[in-house]
Structures are given as structure tokens and as C-alpha cells.
Amino acid sequence: MNSRFVMKAMIAFYILIFFTYLFGPLAVMGVTAFNTPNYPQAYPFEGFTFKWFAMLAKDDELITGLKTSVLIGIGVVCVAVPVGLAAAIVMTQIYWRARSLYYLVVVSPVLTPGIILGISTVIFWKDVTSWTGAKFLFNGYFLTILGQSTFISAYSMLVFLSRLQRFDRAQEEAALDLGASYPQVFRHILLPFLKPAVLSASVLAFLASFENYNTTTFAILAEKTLVTVLAGRVRQGTTPTLSALAVIIVAITIVGAVIYEVLRRAEQKKADAAKATALAAEAALPAAVAA
């Protein structure tokens, strides 16, 4: 036994502990979703059943909360992603001495506690409603979307910034020199380049909205999202129905990740083929000219 063997054994042991800590609770919850006892129980396994999934389908409160979470998540994507994209573009355009201050301002919502964001959103829009008389603005869906978007848009901005760092500004300058307008440059050059970042930011925004609790608790008013419903259920005592819901969410996440990876590889393969074709055509050009 030498030091190299000991080091490898320690690294393997650490990786084992890490993945056990990471996926152990999910594995246990997955087992409890198919076990027959009324209380979540992984061992002993008394019998295989699908009844908890059937009970989940009949749970109106959970289904309503799930629908609310999905609607709010879609709304957050529609608000946070464009705002984050605009913030990232401004970051690349403003004077470099002002970038530090600008970055501090747009990232500050991430550093603000969610409780503060939720309460301040409700107070601000309550005052706006009383001043303008527009009572439709004081709505749980509307307030939650705005409250969550304040910090999720900062996450989206960071995703776009990481992509923009690899963008060649010479493409924009060439298009402008050839007579393209700024909207045309944005639509035909910048936006296609940012397509992977737009997809990543949209998924990130939706998931961040879906699992958010602190801001949602105060901004949702009388409505309920899936997270707030689950929080109330856990206080009263959990059931295997919640494990069944967790299994469905994890399954959807895995399927979505696999589909995304398949599409990404297909797109990358197509891009590589197009690049190889272009290089072959460029290599054949001198010979054609000489002939």
C-alpha cells in the first residue's frame, strides 16, 4: 500500500459520500412512493402499489397549487429573461468605468433576502393601487411574478453575460457597415448567437420560480403555489402522496434533461458538418481558381 493508493481510496470514499448525500434522499423518497404503508416508509418494503399516485391525481389542493406554480413560472420567464437580456446587453455597451456600479445595482436583488423582496413588493403595489385605483394590479399572480423576477432576472443576466463574453463584435460592425439596422443586427446576428443562453436562462428562471418559497409566501396573498401547499402539508405530517409527487417531478426533470442533451448534440453535429463543408469548399477554391 502506497500513498497513491491511499489518495485514490480517499477520493473514491469522498465521492461515494457526496453522491449518497446528494441522491440518497431522492432514492428513499422514490421507494416510499411505491410502498403500501400510510406513512412514508422505505424499509421494510411491505408491498408495491400505485395508489399514492392515484390519490395525488385526486388531491385538488396540490393540483391547483401545481397549476399556479406553472403559470407563475411561465410569467417569470416572460419577464425575467427579456429583462436579464437587456441588462446583459447594457453591461457590454456602457462606459467601462461605470460597469462596476451598474453590476452592483443589477445584482443587488440576489443579495436581498426573499422575505424583504416579497414584503416590499406587496407594500409598493398596494400603494400604487391606492393611488391609481387600478385594483387589478393588487393580484397574487401579478405580485409574485414581479417579486420573483426582481432577482431571477439577475440570474438570467449572468447567463447572458457568460455567453456574450465569447461574442465577436466584429460581426455586428460588419453588418452595420453593410447597411443593416440595429434591430436587424439584433435579430439576425446577436439573437441566434444567444439562442443557447436564452434556453438556459428560461429553464433556470422557471425552476427558480417553481421552487421559490420566501418571496412567494408574502407576495402570493390569498393564492397558493405548490411550494406553499407542500410547506403546510409537511407541518401537519407528510404522506406518501408527496413522495409520489416528488417522483413525478424528478422523472420530468430527467426526461427534459435527456431531451435537451439529445437536441444539443444533434445541433452540434449539424454545426460541425456545416463547418467541415465550409472548410472543404474554402480548400477547394484555390484549385478551382487556378484551373
Buried (B, 14 or more C-beta within 10 A) or exposed (E): EEEEEEEEEEEEEEEEEEEEEEEEEEEBBBBBBBBEBEEBBBEEEEEEBEEBBEBBEEBEEBBBBBEBBBBBBBBBBBBBBBBBBBBBBEBEEEEEEEBEEBBEEBBEBBEEEBEEBBBBBBEEBEEEBEEEEEEEBBBBBBBBBBBBBBBBBBBBBBBBBEBBEEBEEEEBEEBBEEEBEEEEBBEEBBEEBBEEBBBBBBBBBBEBBBBBBBBBBBBBBEBBBBBBBBBEBEEEEBBBBBBBBBBBBEEEEEEEEEEEEEEEEEEEEEEEEEEEEEEEEEEEEEEEEEE
